[in-house]
């Protein structure tokens, strides 16, 4: 199965779940939607934070490797030149 079909199925499931949650919620629709918006904002903030942490860790991992490879290049150029 292609990743596009999996993503489409996932999004359809999320949308169906959100509609069912709104219809079955004990609060008024407007209050439920307000709560969902706040939860969405919280989840978005958490995802952004995790993505930034991942990128910082990735950069920290790559930087020492890059430094080592540039030193090797300098030594190679110096020795051959």
Z-matrix of the N, CA and C atoms (Angstrom, degrees):
N
C 1 1.451
C 2 1.532 1 108.04
N 3 1.313 2 117.30 1 138.76
C 4 1.453 3 120.49 2 -177.46
C 5 1.523 4 110.36 3 -76.71
N 6 1.329 5 115.15 4 156.06
C 7 1.463 6 119.84 5 -179.59
C 8 1.526 7 111.10 6 -65.93
N 9 1.344 8 117.66 7 -28.20
C 10 1.465 9 120.89 8 177.36
C 11 1.516 10 111.81 9 -64.30
N 12 1.338 11 116.24 10 -40.13
C 13 1.463 12 120.01 11 178.61
C 14 1.522 13 111.02 12 -69.43
N 15 1.316 14 116.06 13 -38.06
C 16 1.468 15 119.88 14 178.55
C 17 1.519 16 109.90 15 -64.27
N 18 1.332 17 117.20 16 -45.48
C 19 1.459 18 121.55 17 179.39
C 20 1.526 19 110.87 18 -62.77
N 21 1.324 20 116.98 19 -42.65
C 22 1.469 21 120.65 20 179.00
C 23 1.526 22 110.54 21 -62.94
N 24 1.321 23 116.90 22 -41.78
C 25 1.464 24 120.76 23 177.79
C 26 1.515 25 111.80 24 -64.34
N 27 1.321 26 115.86 25 -40.76
C 28 1.465 27 120.32 26 178.46
C 29 1.524 28 110.91 27 -63.10
N 30 1.323 29 116.65 28 -46.39
C 31 1.466 30 120.61 29 179.50
C 32 1.529 31 111.69 30 -64.10
N 33 1.320 32 117.04 31 -38.45
C 34 1.464 33 120.30 32 177.76
C 35 1.526 34 110.38 33 -64.80
N 36 1.320 35 116.76 34 -39.99
C 37 1.464 36 120.72 35 177.73
C 38 1.517 37 112.24 36 -64.56
N 39 1.320 38 116.33 37 -41.62
C 40 1.467 39 120.51 38 178.36
C 41 1.525 40 110.00 39 -64.08
N 42 1.326 41 116.69 40 -43.93
C 43 1.464 42 120.33 41 179.59
C 44 1.529 43 110.99 42 -63.17
N 45 1.326 44 116.72 43 -44.23
C 46 1.470 45 120.00 44 178.88
C 47 1.529 46 110.49 45 -63.02
N 48 1.313 47 117.04 46 -41.70
C 49 1.461 48 120.56 47 178.22
C 50 1.518 49 112.02 48 -62.92
N 51 1.328 50 116.80 49 -39.99
C 52 1.465 51 120.50 50 179.19
C 53 1.524 52 110.83 51 -65.89
N 54 1.317 53 117.34 52 -40.81
C 55 1.476 54 120.84 53 179.22
C 56 1.527 55 110.36 54 -64.93
N 57 1.321 56 116.27 55 -44.40
C 58 1.470 57 119.85 56 179.15
C 59 1.529 58 110.36 57 -64.26
N 60 1.324 59 116.86 58 -40.11
C 61 1.467 60 120.26 59 179.46
C 62 1.529 61 111.03 60 -62.40
N 63 1.321 62 116.50 61 -41.30
C 64 1.472 63 119.83 62 179.27
C 65 1.527 64 110.53 63 -65.90
N 66 1.324 65 116.63 64 -42.72
C 67 1.464 66 120.04 65 -178.28
C 68 1.529 67 112.61 66 -69.14
N 69 1.316 68 117.87 67 -33.24
C 70 1.459 69 121.70 68 -175.57
C 71 1.534 70 113.58 69 -95.99
N 72 1.315 71 117.63 70 -2.94
C 73 1.460 72 121.39 71 -175.96
C 74 1.526 73 111.29 72 -68.44
N 75 1.337 74 116.40 73 145.44
C 76 1.462 75 119.85 74 -179.80
C 77 1.535 76 113.45 75 -75.71
N 78 1.330 77 117.47 76 -20.88
C 79 1.466 78 121.04 77 -179.87
C 80 1.522 79 110.33 78 -84.62
N 81 1.346 80 114.79 79 169.47
C 82 1.454 81 119.85 80 173.25
C 83 1.517 82 109.13 81 -62.10
N 84 1.313 83 116.57 82 155.55
C 85 1.458 84 121.47 83 -179.22
C 86 1.511 85 113.24 84 -56.86
N 87 1.340 86 116.27 85 -42.54
C 88 1.465 87 119.30 86 -178.45
C 89 1.527 88 111.44 87 -65.75
N 90 1.327 89 116.80 88 -37.49
C 91 1.469 90 120.80 89 178.54
C 92 1.529 91 110.33 90 -69.00
N 93 1.324 92 116.29 91 -40.32
C 94 1.465 93 120.78 92 178.77
C 95 1.517 94 110.42 93 -63.90
N 96 1.317 95 116.94 94 -43.74
C 97 1.464 96 120.69 95 179.09
C 98 1.529 97 110.08 96 -63.40
N 99 1.321 98 116.97 97 -40.99
C 100 1.461 99 121.41 98 177.64
C 101 1.532 100 110.12 99 -60.21
N 102 1.332 101 116.43 100 -43.92
C 103 1.465 102 120.41 101 178.76
C 104 1.532 103 111.00 102 -63.28
N 105 1.335 104 116.15 103 -41.89
C 106 1.465 105 119.82 104 178.92
C 107 1.525 106 111.69 105 -63.65
N 108 1.317 107 116.59 106 -38.60
C 109 1.468 108 120.38 107 178.77
C 110 1.524 109 109.96 108 -63.83
N 111 1.335 110 116.91 109 -42.79
C 112 1.469 111 120.34 110 178.73
C 113 1.524 112 110.83 111 -64.18
N 114 1.320 113 116.70 112 -42.05
C 115 1.466 114 120.04 113 178.47
C 116 1.522 115 110.62 114 -64.36
N 117 1.343 116 116.02 115 -40.31
C 118 1.463 117 119.97 116 178.13
C 119 1.520 118 110.37 117 -60.68
N 120 1.332 119 115.94 118 -43.03
C 121 1.463 120 120.02 119 179.37
C 122 1.527 121 110.83 120 -63.29
N 123 1.328 122 116.65 121 -42.29
C 124 1.464 123 120.26 122 178.70
C 125 1.524 124 111.22 123 -62.81
N 126 1.322 125 116.45 124 -44.91
C 127 1.464 126 120.54 125 -179.50
C 128 1.526 127 110.34 126 -65.79
N 129 1.338 128 117.07 127 -39.76
C 130 1.461 129 121.12 128 178.20
C 131 1.523 130 110.37 129 -61.45
N 132 1.332 131 116.73 130 -44.03
C 133 1.462 132 120.73 131 178.60
C 134 1.532 133 110.84 132 -62.39
N 135 1.322 134 116.84 133 -42.23
C 136 1.466 135 120.43 134 179.00
C 137 1.525 136 111.17 135 -63.68
N 138 1.329 137 116.77 136 -42.07
C 139 1.466 138 120.35 137 178.91
C 140 1.521 139 111.42 138 -64.63
N 141 1.334 140 116.69 139 -41.35
C 142 1.466 141 120.02 140 177.85
C 143 1.522 142 110.59 141 -61.21
N 144 1.330 143 115.95 142 -44.02
C 145 1.465 144 120.58 143 -179.53
C 146 1.536 145 110.81 144 -62.87
N 147 1.327 146 116.58 145 -44.00
C 148 1.461 147 120.17 146 179.42
C 149 1.526 148 111.06 147 -65.58
N 150 1.329 149 116.93 148 -38.86
C 151 1.464 150 120.33 149 179.09
C 152 1.531 151 110.57 150 -64.80
N 153 1.330 152 116.49 151 -42.76
C 154 1.467 153 119.93 152 178.61
C 155 1.522 154 110.99 153 -64.21
N 156 1.342 155 116.67 154 -42.64
C 157 1.462 156 119.82 155 178.34
C 158 1.524 157 110.54 156 -61.28
N 159 1.321 158 116.28 157 -41.64
C 160 1.465 159 120.61 158 178.16
C 161 1.526 160 110.41 159 -61.39
N 162 1.342 161 116.83 160 -45.43
C 163 1.459 162 120.15 161 -179.48
C 164 1.523 163 111.59 162 -64.00
N 165 1.340 164 117.29 163 -40.54
C 166 1.457 165 120.22 164 178.28
C 167 1.528 166 110.95 165 -63.71
N 168 1.336 167 116.79 166 -41.32
C 169 1.461 168 120.19 167 177.70
C 170 1.526 169 110.77 168 -65.37
N 171 1.313 170 116.54 169 -40.10
C 172 1.455 171 120.90 170 178.50
C 173 1.522 172 110.70 171 -63.85
N 174 1.333 173 116.35 172 -43.87
C 175 1.463 174 120.52 173 178.65
C 176 1.525 175 110.61 174 -63.52
N 177 1.326 176 117.05 175 -40.13
C 178 1.453 177 120.67 176 179.31
C 179 1.525 178 110.66 177 -65.05
N 180 1.302 179 116.78 178 -33.66
C 181 1.462 180 121.10 179 178.87
C 182 1.523 181 110.73 180 -74.26
N 183 1.317 182 116.76 181 -39.79
C 184 1.461 183 121.13 182 -177.24
C 185 1.527 184 111.62 183 -75.10
N 186 1.319 185 118.12 184 -37.71
C 187 1.464 186 121.51 185 -175.45
C 188 1.530 187 112.88 186 -56.82
N 189 1.327 188 119.95 187 -49.12
C 190 1.470 189 118.10 188 178.32
C 191 1.523 190 112.13 189 -61.96
N 192 1.313 191 118.13 190 -36.95
C 193 1.456 192 121.41 191 178.31
C 194 1.520 193 110.37 192 -64.97
N 195 1.315 194 116.02 193 -42.09
C 196 1.455 195 120.74 194 -179.73
C 197 1.526 196 109.90 195 -64.37
N 198 1.334 197 115.92 196 -41.49
C 199 1.459 198 120.80 197 179.92
C 200 1.527 199 109.95 198 -63.27
N 201 1.333 200 116.57 199 -44.17
C 202 1.463 201 119.91 200 179.38
C 203 1.520 202 110.98 201 -63.08
N 204 1.324 203 117.40 202 -42.84
C 205 1.465 204 119.53 203 -177.98
C 206 1.522 205 110.88 204 -68.36
N 207 1.330 206 117.92 205 -34.84
C 208 1.468 207 119.08 206 178.69
C 209 1.521 208 110.17 207 -70.57
N 210 1.341 209 118.20 208 -33.99
C 211 1.463 210 120.77 209 176.90
C 212 1.519 211 110.01 210 -66.95
N 213 1.325 212 116.97 211 -39.95
C 214 1.459 213 121.13 212 177.97
C 215 1.530 214 109.47 213 -62.99
N 216 1.327 215 116.47 214 -41.80
C 217 1.461 216 120.51 215 178.56
C 218 1.520 217 110.60 216 -63.05
N 219 1.330 218 117.56 217 -41.24
C 220 1.463 219 121.46 218 179.77
C 221 1.520 220 110.31 219 -63.83
N 222 1.325 221 116.69 220 -44.17
C 223 1.456 222 120.56 221 -179.93
C 224 1.508 223 109.96 222 -64.23
N 225 1.321 224 118.26 223 -41.96
C 226 1.464 225 122.48 224 -179.19
C 227 1.519 226 110.00 225 -64.02
N 228 1.328 227 117.32 226 -44.86
C 229 1.465 228 121.27 227 179.90
C 230 1.534 229 110.15 228 -65.65
N 231 1.331 230 116.93 229 -41.38
C 232 1.463 231 121.54 230 -179.25
C 233 1.526 232 110.50 231 -65.34
N 234 1.327 233 117.06 232 -42.97
C 235 1.461 234 121.29 233 -178.40
C 236 1.534 235 111.55 234 -68.34
N 237 1.340 236 116.69 235 -38.50
C 238 1.453 237 119.35 236 -175.75
C 239 1.533 238 111.16 237 -83.06
N 240 1.315 239 117.62 238 -21.31
C 241 1.458 240 121.44 239 -174.64
C 242 1.444 241 112.45 240 -88.36
